[in-house]
Amino acid sequence: MGLDDKIKNAAQDIAGKAKEAIGKATDNDKLVAEGKADQTKADAKKAGENVKDAFKKD
């Protein structure tokens, strides 16, 4: 996983957590859902990159 990818994934995860927190604070269920979706996407990308990295090491 390249450093750029790691930074982008971390940024997406942080943005998702922020959206979720703001949504909870303002009682905005749509924003909470968007935040959770962003976090899930970041986690999926990270998992995919980890698989790629595992194959590159061999």
N, C-alpha and C positions, 0 to 999 in steps of 0.2 A: 504494500500500500504506500503510495507516495505521500509525502508530507502535505501536499496541497489537498489530496483527498481526505486525509485525516482532519485537517483544519476545516474543510467544508462540512464534513460529517459532524464534527463537534459543534460548529456554528449552527447547523440545522437542529441538532439536539437541544442546544441552549435556547434557540429561538422557540422551539416547540414547548420547552418547559416554561418559558416566559409567557407564551400565549395561553398555556393551560392555567398558569397562576392568575393572570389578568382575567381570564374567563371566569375562574372560580370567584375572584374578588368582586366581579361585576355581575355575577349571576348570568353569564352569557354562555349557554350550553354549546352553541355553535363554535365559539372560540376555544372552549375546552376541548371539543372534539378535534378541531384543527390542530391544536397543540399536541394532542396525543398522536394524531396521524403523522405529524412532522417527526416526532420522536421515533415512531415505528419505522418510518422510512429511513431515518438515520441509522437505526439499529440494523436494519436489513442490509443497507449499503456496507456497514462496517463488517457484518458477518460475511458478506460476499467477498470483500477485500481480504479478510482473514483466510478464507479458503484459497484465494489466489496466492497469497503469501505462503501458505503451507506447501503448495505445489512448486513454488519457485525455489524453495530451500533444498529440494531434492535434486 
